[in-house]
Amino acid sequence: LAKSDDITFTDWNGTIFGPTGTTFNGKICNVAIRCGPKYPIEPPQVRFTTKINMTCVNKASGVVDPTKLEILKSWKEENTIESILMGLRTEMSAPANKKLAQPEEKQTTVSYAHLRAHET
């Protein structure tokens, strides 16, 4: 769950490890999943919070197009959040996606110099 006090089980976080043999290899991808009031009859909304390049994902917003991801397009009430994550990982290995260039991840450099200045 995204929020520990979400008693309606609406907002979820998911993590997908990029499959080997693809440009996603070694990449940790995070998704936000929102289960609306008609879930599980209707599929949840899915959005990557990690920058990613896939044919089913809007590059600007990270939103997964439900008409372009098979698990969402042919949604069944029995499907689960796990099946969505597995469907996305499978899609990463699809011929249309597995060699797509991926956005560079920003490197975060932490400087502790300001802390050392106060150590006297």
N, C-alpha and C positions, 0 to 999 in steps of 0.2 A: 504494500500500500504506500502511496505517496505521502499520506498524512495519517498519523497514528490514531487520530480521533475521527476518522472517516467511517462512521457507523453504517453508511450506505454502501460501502465498498465500491465507490465510484472511480476514484483516481488511483492508478497503478503505475509503478515504474518497472521497466524491464531492461535487461542487459543481454546483448548478443555478442558473442565472441566471433570475430570474422573467420570464415572457413579457410583452411589452407588451400593453396592452389588458386587463390583469387587475389585481387588487389585489396581485399578486406583482411587478409591474413595479418594477424597480430593487432588488429584494430578492435577496440572495445566500443561498442555502439550502444547508446542508451535511448530508450523510447519511453514516451509517456502514453498511457492508455486510459481513455475515459469511457467508462461503461455508462451509457445513458439510461433513462428510466425504462426503456423497452428491452434492455439487455436481459437475458441472452437471446431473445427472439430476433433482435436486430444486432448487427455487429457493433463493436465499440469503435470509437475514433482512435486512430493511432498516429503519433507524431514522433519523429526522431528528434531528440534534443542534441544529438551529436551531428555535426555536419557530415553529410553523406551524399554520394552520387549514385542513384539507382533509378531505373526507368519508371518505377512506381511511386517515386517520392518527389514532391515539389521542392526544388532546390532552395527556394527562398524561405519557405515556412517549415520544411521538414515533414509536412503532412503526407501520410501515405494515402494515395488515391485508391479508394475501395474498388473501383472498377478495373484497376490494373494489378491487383494482388489476388491471386486465385482463392485463397482462404477467406478473404472478405467478400469477394465477388459471389462465391457460391456458399455463403454463410449458412450454417446449420446450427440449430439451437444446442446441439451436443458439443460444438466447438468450445475451446477454452482459450484462456490467455496464453497458456503454454503452446497451443497449436498455432496461435498467431506468431509467436516468437520463432517457432520452428519453421513456419511458412516464410517469414522474412529471411531467415538464415538460408533456406533452400533457394530463395529468389536471388540471394547474393551469389550463389554458384551457377545461376542460369547463364547461358551463353551471352545474353544481352547485357549482363551486369558484371560478370566475373573479371573482366579486364578493363572496366571503366576506371579512368583516373579518379583518385579520391582527393578531396580537399586536404590540404596540409593541416595538421593539428598544430595549434599554437603552443609553443614551448613556454613554460612558465619558469622564470628564473627567480629564485628567492634570494634576496640580499639580507644578510644578517649584520651588515656593517653598522647600521644604526643601533643595534643592540650592543655591539662591542664598544661603541663610543660611551655607553653608560656604565660599562664595567670598570670601575676604578676603585 
